[in-house]
C-alpha cells in the first residue's frame, strides 16, 4: 500500500473524529452522514473483499481483540487462517485498527467505538451478523464444553477465559437475545458468573444467574445454574430454601445424566446440610460426591470435593480424618488448579494445622494462601482470620483484634463473603474476646478503628507481616510479596523464572519490580541485589 494512501486514511479519520466532536455537541448518536461514518465509508471502499469481511466481522469482538479471536470469528470456507491474518495486518497498515500497548507478549488490537458501530451496520447489511456471532459462540463453547465433563476447569483453562471475559459476555448476551433454544447459553453464563464471582462484579454475576434460571426449566445445564446461584447466595438466606434448591439441582443433573454436574450438586447439597447442622446427611452427601468423582476417574474433581469435606471434618473436631481427606491431593492438582482453588487448598491445610496446635505450620499455609488470593476476592477473609487465630495463639492481642476488626468490616460492607461456618465463627469470637481482655479499652478501640480504615491491599500487607507492627504500612516499606520478588531478583532469576517460582503472571512480576524500584529509589537489578544484601545483613 502506498504510504501516501495510509497517510490519507489517518488524516481523514482524525479530521472526521475532530469534526464529529464539534458537530455532534451534546446531541449524541450518529447518523449515516456523520463525518466519521463518511470517513469510514471512504476507507471501506478502498478495501478488498477479504479485508471488508474481516473489518466488519471483528466488530463482534468490541473495541479490543486479539488475533486468535479474529481468526475464530472470520475463518470460513472462503477465508483461511493465513488470509485472515494478512487482512488483519492490512487493516492495521491502513490505520483502521492499532496495536494496543501491553505488558505481556500477547498481541492485542484496538479499534474505535465508531468503527465497531460501523462494522455492525455492515454485518447487518450483508446478513452476516448472526454467522459472525455464532462463530464466536462456537469458539468459546469448544473450550467451555469441558465443564460438562469435569467438576472444575483447570488453571490454564480458567486463565484462558479470564483474558477473554469480554468475548464471553458478548456470547452470553447473543445467546440470550437471539437463540432461546441454545442451551450452551447456560454453561457460558455460569462460567461468566464464576469469573465475576472473584472480582468486584459479584452483583452482576448474581443477576446473570437469576436471569438464566428464567430461560428454560428443562435445560440440561440447569443444575449448574442452581449451584452457581448458591455460590452467590449467603448461608443465612433461608437455609431451608437453599436445601430445596440443591435438591432440585441434584434431580436436574440426574435427569440430564450430567455426572460432573451431579458431583457439583451433591457437594453443594452436603454444604447446605452442614449449614443447618444436619451433619449426618452432610457427611453422606460429601462421601457420595467423592465416590462419584472416583468412578469418573476425575482426580482433580475428587481433590476439590475432598478439600470441602476436610473443612467439614475440622469443624467436627476430626482432625486426623480431615488430614486423610486432603491426602488424596496430587501434584497434578497444584499444577492445574486455578488460583482460588490453590488458595483454598492451602487455607484448608492451615486450618487443619491450626486445629492440631501446630501454629508455625498453620501460619505458613495461611500466608501462602493469602499470597495467592487477589485483594477483592470474596473469600479473602478466611486466611486473614486464620492469621488472627495464629496471633491469638502467640499472645499477640493487638494484632488479633486488628485482623478480626478489618475482616468483619469487609464482611459487613459486602466486600467479602458472609458465608462463615458456625465453628469458625465461634473460634474467631473466642480469640477476639481473649485478645480484648489483654488490652485496655482505649487501646482496643483505637486498634479496631485503624484496622477498619485499611484498604483490602493494606490489610493483606499487614496480615502477612509477623509481629505487632504499625497498621499503616510505611510508604517506602516493601510488602511481603514485593520482598519475595526482590529476593528472587537478587538471586539472579529472570522475570519468567520468578513468575514460575511464585506462581504469578510475568506481567505481575514486572509491576512488582517497578514499584520496588520506585520505593527504594533504585534503577537496576544490581542495585536491588545490593539493597537485599545490605538489608539481610542488617536484619
N, C-alpha and C positions, 0 to 999 in steps of 0.2 A: 504493500500500500504506500503511495507517495506520501512523504512527510507532510506536504502542504495540505493534503486531504485530512490527515489526522489533526493538524492544527485547526483546520476549518471546523471539524467536529467539536473540538474542545472550545473554540471561540463561540460557536453557535450555541452550545449547551450552556456555557457560562453566561452569555448575553441573555438567553431565554430565561434562565433562572433569575437574573437580576431584574429584567423587565417584568417577569411574572410576579415577583415580590411587590413591586411598586404598583402594578395594575390591579392586583387582587385586593390589596389593603386588608381590611378585616372581614371581607366577604367570605373567604374560604372557598374551597371547592375548585374544580377545574372544568373548563368547557373544552369542546373539540378545537376551538380557536385559541386556546390558551397558548402563550408563547412557547412554553416548554413542550406542549403536545405538538406544535408546529415544528419545533426543532427536532423532536424525536421522529416525526413523520419523515422529515428530510433524511435523517440518518438511516432510518429503516429502509427507505427507498434505495439506498446505496449498498445494502447488504445482499449477499447471495441467498438463495432459498434455504440452504442449510443454516446459515447464520441467523436468518429470520426465525427459523424454527427454534433454535437454541435460545435466542434473545427473548422470545415470548414464553417458552416453557420454564425458564429459570425464574419467571415471575412467581410461580407457585411456591418458591423457596423463601420468599420475603427479601429483605434488603441485604442479608448476609448469607453466604453459602460457601461450600467447598466443592472441589472438582468431583469427588465421589458422588455427592448428591446430584450434581448436574448430569453426570453420566446415567444415574438411576432414573431420572425423570425424562431424559432426552433420547436414550438409545431405543431404537425400534428396528423394524426390518429394513428401513431405509437409511438409518444412521448407525454407524459403528462407534465403538468407544473412541477410536482414533479420530474419526471425523468430528465427533462432538467436542473433543478436547482441542482440535485445530480451530473449530469455530469459536470456542471459548477464548482462546488466545487472540483471535482476530477481533473479538468484541473488546478485549482489553486494549489492543493496539489502537482501536478506533475511539478509545476513551469513553465507551458506553458502560464499562464496568472498571473497577480499580481493585488492586490488591490491597487487602487490609493488613495493617501492621499487627504482628502477633509475636509473643514471646516463644511460641512453640515452632517446631519445624514444619508444621502443617500449613498448607496454603489456604487462605480464605480470600474470598472476593466480596465486594460490596457494590450495591447499586442504589440509586436514589429512589425515594418513595414514588416520585413521578414516573420513573422507569418501570417500577413494579405495577403501578396502576395501568400504565400504557400496555405492558405485556399482557395483563389480564384481559384488557379490551381486545387485543389481537387474538388471544386464545378463544374468546367467546365468538369473535367474528369467524374464525377458522374452524369452529366447532371442535376445538382441541382442549377445551377447559377440563372436561371430565377425564379424557385419557391421560392428561398430564398429572392430575391429582390421583387417579387410580394407580399410576406408575409409582408415585410417591408412597402411597399406602402399601403397595405390594413390596416395595423395597424395605420399608420398616417392618412389615409383617414377616419377611424372610428371617429377621433376627428375633422379633418378639415371639414368634411361634414356639420358641424353645420353652417359654413359660408354661406351655401346655404339657410339657414332658418332665419338668423339674420343679422342685419346690421353690427355689430361688435362683435368680440369674447370678452368674459368676461376676467377679470384679471386672474382668475385661469387658463382658457384655454390658454391665452397668455403666462403665466408663464410656463405652461406645454410644449408648443412648444419652448419657449426661451431656455430651457435647453436641447432641442433635435434638435437644429437648424442644427447640422451636419448630423443627420439622414435625416432631411428634404431635405438638399442639395443633398444627395445621391439619395433619392427617385425622386427628380426633374430631375436629370441627367439620371437616369434609364428610366423614362417615356419619356423623350425627345429622347433618343437614341434608345429605343427598342420597344416602344408601341405608335406609332404615332396616333393611333385611340383611345387612352385612354384620355378622356377629364379631368380626375382627375388631370392631369399634370397642367392644367391652374390654378386651385384653389390652388394647392400646391405651384406653382411658385409665385402666387400673395401673398400668406401667407409668403413665404420665403422672398420675396422682402420687404414686410411690416416690417418684423423683422429687416432686414438690414437697413431700412429707418431711424431708430432711433439709429443707431450705426455709425461707421466710414466706412461703406460699401455701402453708397448710390450709388456710381458709379456702383458697381456690380449689385445692385438691378435694376437700370435703364436698364442696358444691358440685364438682365434676362427678364424683362417685354417686351423689344423690340424684343427679340428673340422669346418669347412665342407668340407674336402677329403675327408672320410669320407662325405659325404652322397650324392653321385651322380657316378660317374665319367663319365657321359655328358652332364653339364651343358654347355650351350653357352658357359657363362662359366667353365668350369674353368681355362682358360688364365689368366684374370685372378687367380684364387685362387693358382695356382702362382707367378705373377710377384710378387704381393704377399707370398707366403711367402718369396721370395728377398730382398725388401726387409727382412724381419725377420731374415734369417739373416746369417751372417758369412762372408767370403770364405775364411777358413781352416778353415771347417767342411766339409771334404771337397770340394774344388773339382770333382773328377770327378763326384760325385753332383749337384752344382749344375748342371753341364753337362748331365747326363742329364735333370734335371728341366726345364731350359729347352728342351731338345729336345722333351720331352713337351708343354710349353706351346705351342710353335710348331705342333706337329702338331694339338693340340686346337683351336687357333684356326683352322687351315686347314680342318679337318673341319667346324667350326661356321660357316665362312665369315664370321668376325668380323674384318674388316680392321683395325679400330682395336686389337683385342686382339693381332692379328698384329704391329702396329707395336711395341707394348709388349714382346711376347715376343722379337722379333728384336733389339731394343735391349738387352734383358736378357741374351740369349744372347751378344751381342757383348761385353758387360762380363764375362761369365763366361769367355769365351775370353781376354780381356785378363788376367784373374786368373791363368790358367795359362800365360801368356806365349806363347800362340799368336797373335801379333799379325797374321799374315796372315788367319787366319779371323776375328779380331775386326773387322778393317777391312772385310772382305767383308760381315759381317752389319750393321755400322753403316751402310754405304752402302745395303744392301738396305732397312733400316728407313726411311732418309731418302727413298729413291726411292718407297717405298710411300706415305709421308706426302705427297709431292708429287702422286702420282697421285690421292690422295683430296682434293687441294686443301685440305689442312689445314695452314695455315702455322703455327698455334700448336704443333701436334704436331711439325712439322718443326723449329721452333726448339728445343724441348725435346731432341729427338734430337741436334741439331747441337751443343748445349752439351756433352752427354756425349761426343760424338765429338771435340770440341775438346780436352777434358781428356785424352782418349786420345792425341791428337796431341802435346800438350805433353809428355806422358810419353816420347814417342819423340824429342823434341827438334825437332819440325817446327812451329816457332812461327808461321811465316807461313801455313802451311796451317791451323793452329788459328784464326788470326785470320780467315782466309777463311771458315771453317766458321761462326763466330758472326756473320758479317756478314749472314746471312740473317735475323737477328732484326729484327723491325719494331717500330715504336712501339706497334702493337696488342698485342704480347707484353707490353711494360712495363705497359700499361693493364689487361690481362686476367689476367696471371699471378698465382698465389697467392703469399703471402709467401715460402714455401720456394723456389718456382721463381725468383722475382726475386732472392732472396738467393744462390741457387746460380749464377745467371747472372752476377751481379756478382763472385762469387768466381772464376768461370772467367776473366772479364776480368782480374781481379787476378793470377791465376796466369800468364796469357799475358804481361802487362806485367812481372811479376817475372822470368819466364824470359828475357825480352828485355832485361833490365837497366834497365828504366825504373822505378826504385824509388818515386819520388813518385807516379806514376800507379798503381802497384801498391798502395801504401798507401791511396790514396783509394778504390779499389774494394773493398779488404778491409774498411775501416772502414764503407763504405756497406753491404756485405753483412752485417756484424756488427750494424749498426743495424736490420736487418730481422728477423734471426733472433730467436726467443724463447730465454730462458735455458736451458730444458730440452729444446731441440731436439737430437736425437742427432747432427746434423751441425754443431753449433755450433763444434766444434774446428777445422774447416778454415780459416775466415777468421782465427781467432786464431793458428793455426800459420803462416798466411801473413804475419801481422804480426810473428811471431817471426823469420821469414826476412828481413823488411824491417829489423828491428832488427839482425840479424847483419850485413846488408849495410852498415849505417851504423856498425858498430863498437860498438853498444850491447849489450855482452856480458851484463850482469846482466839486462836486460830480456828478451833472447832466452832465457836459461836459465830465467827465471821463467815465461814464457809456455809454454814446452815442458814444464816440470815440471807445471804446472797442467793442461794438456790431457792429458798422459799419465795423470795421476791420474783425470781424468774417464773416460778410456777404460778404465783398469784396474778401476775400480769399477762399470763397466757403465752409467754415466750418459751416455755418448756412444758413437757407433758406432765399432767397431774395424775397420771396412772401410776400410783405408788402402792405396792403390796403392803398389806397391813403389818406384816412382821418387820419390814424395812422401816416403815414409818415409826413403829414402836421403838426400834433401835435408835433412830435419829432423835426421837423425843427424849429418850433416856440419856443419850450422850449430851444433848443440849442442856438438860436440867442439871446434870452433874457438872458441866463446864461453867454454867452460870453461877453455880454455888461457890465457885472458886474466884469469881470476880466481884468487885464492888459494883453497886448499881450504876454509878456514873460511867465507869469503865465499860460495862456491858452495853449500856445504851449507846455510847459513842462508837463502840466497835460495830454494833449492828447497823447503825445509821451510815457509817462509812462504807460498810460492806454492801448495803443496798444500793449505793450510788455507783458501784463498779459496772462497767460495761461487760458483756459476756467475755470479750477477749481479755480484759484486765483481770477478770475473775479466774480465767484459765491460767494466766501468767502467775497470779498469786497462788493458785492451788498447787501448781507443780513445784513451787519453791519449798524447801524444807525449813522448818522452824517458824517462829513468830516474827515475820518481817513486816515492814510497812504495808498497809493495804493499798496504797497508791504507788505503783511502780515508779522508780526514778526514770526521768526521760532518757538518760544515757545508759540505763541498765539493759543488758541483753535478756530477752525472755529465755525460758527453758529451751524451746525449740531452736531459737537463734544460736544459743550456746552450743547445742548439739551440732548444728550445721558448721559453726565456726571451728569446732574441734576436728571435724572431718576434713575441712579445708586445710587446717594446719597439718594434717596427716598427709596432705598431697593428693587427696581424692578429687576427681573431676566432678562437675555438677551431675553428670549422668550417673556416676558411681555413688554419689551421695543420695541421689534420688532412689536408686535401687536399695541402698543400705537402710534408709529411713522410711521407705515405702511411701514417698510423697512424689508429686509431679516435679519434673525437671524445672518447669517454669516457676514452681513454688520455691525451689532451692535458689533460683536466680533472684527472686523477690526478697528472700531472707538475706541473701548476701548484700544486696543493695541497701537494705535497712541497717545491716550491721556496719557497713562502711559509713553510712550517714551518722549513726550513733557514736562510732568510735573516732570519726574524723580521719579515716584512712582511705587509701585508694588502690591497694593491691592485696593479693593473696599472701604475698611475702610479709607485708606489714601486719596482716591479720595473724599469720603464724607466729610472728614475734610477739604480738599482743597476748596471744593464748599462752605462749611460753612464760612470759612475764607474769601473767595473771595466775597461772598454775603454781609458779614458784612462790608468789606472794601468799597464795592460799595455803 
